[in-house]
Each structure stands twice: as structure tokens, then as C-alpha cells.
Amino acid sequence: MDLLFTKINEDDKIFKNHKLGGGRMTVPEVLSYTTIGELIQKYRKEANLTLSEVANRARLNKGVISKIENGDTRRPGLKTTKAIARALQIPFEEMIEPYLKIEQRVEVLHEILLEAIERSNLSFISKIALQILQSPQQDSYSALQLLYTTADRISAVDVKILLYNTIVKYARERGIPQYIAKGLLQSYLIERRDFFRLEDTFQHGEEITHYVDFLSPEQRVVFYYRMALHAHNIKKYEKCISYSQAGFMEDRSTSELKARAYLAMINSFSRLGHYDAVEEHLKEFETYEYDFVMESTMITRAVTKARKKEFEAAIPLLQACRRELSRDNRIHVVNELFDIYWQLGEKDACAAIIKEEPEILPEAPETPYKHRSLGRYYRQKANYLMSTGQADQGMESYCLSLQEFGAVRAWEEIHACMNEILSHFIKNSKFINFRYVEALYNVYNRIGGKN
């Protein structure tokens, strides 16, 4: 049997062409069947099967099938319906379509929903979820909670987002702010993981602030901390501080997430030049007993000295960090050292850092902050290489920098990187080699392809 399924966006209609046995069913014919009985009868006759033969295949009584075909049984059990569908090779979606027109029992609709989820049929999932919400046999709150629990238990990300969006839309229409808040939060917590859309998903998160009072205390704390980390990753430092402090106001517990929000807030104070606040909050941060706290404290103190231009104090601290820190964290201190050496005109020290590259770069960056840090390193390396006449290696490093910045859509850094490249050739009155243009074009296309 051939099955061709074609989905049409939000129409909730699924058009199919089927071949079963020797016959063919066309689109207009499929759409003309209004009952389960008519559909079963058509498939049975096209397969040249008797009622007895179908009953034998489905392991059902012939009379049961006859009553369904004749319309005497207008709402057969789901188990019976599925057995006949298997016997006649009727696609699940096509068999269930007329079934949904007569079924209002929430427990049955939920069973159908779970099967649709297994089949990853998003159009059908959306239709069934809405039918559950609209069922007169259950109040809106119970139906919303059923879908919310279902979404929470499944692993398929696209299905989870679809169900949460359905919950939010229905809750808006019915004026149920609790489920607007809960649905928006869960969608945000999933979508924020997409590094290519960090700016967009942050805006989605900000909408939740209008409904934050309808979240549980635990949900509010998670929301504030996640938004703080998100804000830090896209360089919205004042918002990072604000969201962190909102979380601290409500949270008297100790958790790794809280500690990471604390660190993001401290780094944001540092980026804004509020160094007294950095030192004040570091004292509190040091009290957290997590593996990353000690290294992060060392890095922050050393980096703060560098940003304050206290190079004599900063260099030995940064060098100590480079020796003692885990490989995953060395990139942050190396960037500061590279910047200091460059400002001081110590090109030999810059070259020494580049030689240690295999030991200082993280193997697999997993956070936006790490991608930005790698992008910064490759950009500084490229600047050094270009200044020492190593144009081929310099352009290769610029391309790596653009690639890392592109991984998190850091457009400000991407544009700055491109300006540096162009400025180098303009200031030195040099033509840009076609190979460099081609390499940049390929990198830009890869970045654009993720948009």
C-alpha cells in the first residue's frame, strides 16, 4: 500500500491519496465520507473483502462491523475502530478524522492525542488538543491542566511547544492568566536554548513579566534567574542585574542556578564599570559551595584588575589563573592577557599565547558566553597575525572568529570584525585577495543559513 500524506499548514485538513488492493481513492472521494461507517465500507469494497473476512482480520464479530457500516453504531469504541483500521490498512489520521466529529469524551480524546503525538502529526495534534479544550464534558481549568501535564511528560520539543502555544492561545481567549503564564514560561524555557534566536527569545521572555504574579513562587524564581543569565549572554547587563535581584528577593534557598545568576550579576557590574559592587558581591558569591565558584572568583578578581587598567596587578593574577584553571575556563583569562599585552605592545607575549592554543581553548563550547569568548580570542589573534604580515593565517582566524560570533548571532561583534578586516586592507592600500573574499562569503552564508 502506498500512502502519501500532504499537510496544509494550519488548515487542519490532511489530504491523502491511497492505493489499496487494485483500487485508488482520490482526494474528493476521501473528503466526501462523513461517517466512520462509510469510510470502512469504501475501503472494504475496494479491497474486495467480505464482512466476514474483515472481521477475521480484525478479530471482531461480523455483526459489530456491519452495525458500524450501516450507521446503527454511530460511536464505536476506539479499540474497535483501530482494529478495523489495521485490518483494512486505513491510515490512522483518516480513520480518526470522522471519529473526532462524534467523540467528546475527554479520556478518549486524550488517548487519541497520545497516539497522534507518537506519530508526530503536528496538524492532528493541534486539532485534537483544541477539541479536548472545547469539550463540554470537562471545565476549562481541568482541560488546560491535562494538556499542560501531557506537554510536560513528552520529550519531543516541537510537540511540547505546539501544546504550550495551544494552551496559551486558549487561555488568552478565555481570560485564564494562570495558564497564559505557565504556557509562556515553558515555551520560553525551551526556546531560549536556541542560540540563533537569543534576542527574539529574550523578548518572548519579557512578555512573561506581565503575568509573573500568576506563576508559583518556584516558577517565578526560575524565570528571574533564567532571564538574568539570558540577559547577560546578549550583553543586556542592567537587565541581568535587575532580574537577578528580583530572584534573590523571593529566593531564600541555595541552588546552583542561583549561584550562576549571582555570577552573571557580578560580571554585569564589572562590564558596567561598577567595581565596588563587584567586590561587595564576590564576598557573598564565595560562600556558595559549587565546583565552579572558586575558579570563577579567581577569574573575576583578575579580570576586574585588568578592566581597571591596573596591569601590574592584573598580569600575575591572570597568569596564575591560566596555570591553575581548568581548560574550559582558561579562554576568559587568556583573552584579558592578550588584550593587555596588545595594549602594552608586547607582541612576543601575544605570540607565546598563540603557541599554547591547544591547551587554552575549550574543546566544545556549550554556552553563548563561551562562543563569544572564542570569537574574541580568534579576533585578537587575527589582529596580531595581520599586523605581523601573516595575512593568510590572519584571515583564517578572522573567519573562525566570525563563525563563533555567528553561532550566537552576535551581530555587533560580526560587524566590528568585518570593519577590522576592511580597515586593515584600506590602511595598508592593499587589494583583498579573491581567496579571502570567497572565504568570508562562505562564512557569511553559513551564518545567514542559520537565520
Secondary structure, DSSP 8 states (H G I E B T S, - for coil): --EEEEE-TTS--EEEEEEETTEEE-HHHHHH--SHHHHHHHHHHHTT--HHHHHHHHTS-HHHHHHHHHTSSSS--HHHHHHHHHHHT--HHHHHHHHHHH---HHHHHHHHHHHHHHT-HHHHHHHHHHHHH-TTS-HHHHHHHHHHHHHH---HHHHHHHHHHHHHHHHHHT-HHHHHHHHHHHHHHHTT-GGGHHHHHHHHHHGGGTGGGS-HHHHHHHHHHHHHHHHHTT-HHHHHHHHHHHHHH--S--HHHHHHHHHHHHHHHHTT-HHHHHHHHHHHTT---HHHHHHHHHHHHHHHHHTT-HHHHHHHHHHHHHHS-HHHHHHHHHHHHHHHHHTT-HHHHHHHHHTHHHHS-SS--SHHHHHHHHHHHHHHHHHHHHTT-HHHHHHHHHHHHHHHHHTT-HHHHHHHHHHHHHHHHHTT----HHHHHHHHHHHHHHHHT-
